[in-house]
Amino acid sequence: MNKHIFTLFVTLLLTIFPLAASADNDPDRSDANIVGHVTDKTTGEHLPYINILLKGTMFYAATDATGHYFLKDLPEGDFILEVSCTGYKTQTREVTLKKGVTLELNFKIEEDISMLDGVVEMTVTVRAAGRKMKIRYRSATKKPAPRRSRSVAYWERFII
């Protein structure tokens, strides 16, 4: 009797483990990916920290320090991929994602001169604990520079 129970137990284990292993293969997972890099159109330099967004989804990435990006396990279908960054013109491309296919999309983006017209730079030199320190603020928007923050207002008391 114990021998039959043991044999039944081993048989069940041998049939259940392969089923459990196949459960890791999520049927909803498409394995559709997009890879690429973003460079400056004028200089050809790779641009770090550029935003990459698959519009209509929650999938996004930013280029790494070398200007490369990787979006993985994306849904299948037709989408618009948007590349944007302050100071550069936004670019979009239509993409069709298919199961098991990796697309390589490289972008050459150009500076948005109109954005750079409103660059405001403010430098405050302060003395704290016997040391001189410079605090810089740059705004690359058309909006006027924001009011000084409390920390800048605090350090302005020590201006030399």
Buried (B, 14 or more C-beta within 10 A) or exposed (E): EEEEEEEEEEEEEEEEEEEEEEEEEEEEEBBBBBBBBBBBEEEEEBBBEBBBBBEEEEBEBEBBEEBBBEBBEBBBEEBEBBBBBEEBBEBEEEBEBEEEBBBEBEBBBEBBEEBEEEEEEEEBEBEEEEEEEEBEBEBBBEEEBEEBEEEBEEBEEBEE
